[in-house]
């Protein structure tokens, strides 16, 4: 009761003082404090401060919970009464003092702030060391209650910001070993969650990942208003009945199908095991798509090019120098390891898979044996080239022979999975010494020599990319343009290589188009076909020198006359 009366009297006295008296009193106290401190040296001052801190810490450590709360209650009551009787003239003065103290704290140097923080940390550490077990539990419960109240009052944005700052600080402070352990635990937990998902939940998760990736790359689909206004901006002279591709505003009509002159059959959809790996319905789809170029080790020809590999993340595919495909004999030499097409004639499928894995160049991304066995069985079942080569090898009339894949013959198409004893009229067995055309694919029964495949052969793409083409032809000179409205639907003009692959690369409604879903393998295929286009143009210049020179001469003569 006496302390309450003293606090009330002191608050009333301070309230009655004028601003001038308050300033005079503060100045007098500051001068007394300065003169008192000037009597001591720095070492004495630091020693006195340390002794005072130890005394205060010991006093705080010895007091019980109610003793600690009592000064806080008295101070809070005194502050509340002082605020209640505070006049309007004294309130700005108090606020200015508080602002000055805050500005002093903000203007303190880094050294002084670090010294103050270190002193406070040492004081807190001594207080923590001296407290008993019961007092520690009481303090932790009070802190937990205060934290819970603070969490309840914060908004979603404040919570997200706080979590982001805390996570960033934790990531910056962790070492390489801690980071590696954390990533390993996260990968293990994520793999366990993915394995326990049902197919529907997996599909929902993959769709969400695609949407987040599209949002990160700022890829947006055209809105409904785009398609609505598109009807008012079209060329009425274009016959859209022959255009089943998606047309974007500003795109030249010759890019996709040359205004309907290019008509190619759609690519066949992949077999069931491969489609599941491509569209994400198979559990191993993500792993397969990440290293799809390694899984193309089932190729029957070698890819000859100097691949440019840069450090870090490299999403594109680069080559340097000349690009070509080469093929070996059907069977290897006695002391040689089977490679490419030769591996398909290994009777044991397990040994065949091990040979494929062993022939891959060393890298951190190794294909899985079970996935290779799955793809290998699919190729033996549905690939028409493998069936043709096996049939020709089994029915060879002589031990020493050659197999010729005629460039002008069309491979199997339209028979689905029915390849029981095929006619194989596009593959013929010939005796050594017979002449063959340069553009034909000639395979010896045995040998170490590599034979280069012509880029304009219809089997050029299918032999190198069995994951992309199972029944379809690549580009060749036998494809012609179409004439609209004429008596004959086929033009005598041959289709160019650029027009052929431009048609293949377009996005069309209702077309699965395996090419667009194969990631790194599609990048390699696009680079390969770009090199083929350049070679076709160079071949045209090489084979039409007379016409090109005559044409240049005619124009030169006309320019001289004029």
Secondary structure, DSSP 8 states (H G I E B T S, - for coil): -HHHHHHHHHHHHHHHS-HHHHHHHHHHHHHHHHHHHHTS-HHHHHHHHHHHHHHHHHHHHHS-HHHHHHHHHHHHHHHHHHHHS--HHHHHHHHHHHHHHHHHHHH--HHHHHHHHHHHHHHHHHHHHHS-HHHHHHHHHHHHHHHHHHHHHS-HHHHHHHHHHHHHHHHHH--HHHHHHHHHHHHHHHHHHHHT--HHHHHHHHHHHHHHHHHHTT-----HHHHHHHTTS--TTS-GGG--B---TT--TTTTSTTTT----------HHHHHHHHT-STTHHHHHHTHHHHGGG-SSEEEEEEE--SS---S-EEEEEEEEEE--SB--TTS---GGGGGG-S-HHHHHHHHHHHS---S----HHHHHHHHHHHHHH-HHHHHHHHHHHT-SSSS-EEEE-TTS----S-TT--TT---TTEEEE-TT----TTSEEEESB-S--EE--TTSTTHHHHH-TTT-SS-----TT-EEE-SSSS-SEEEEE--HHHHHHHHHS-BTT---GGGG-HHHHHHHHHHHHHHHHHHHHHHHHHTHHHHHHHHHHHHHHHHH-
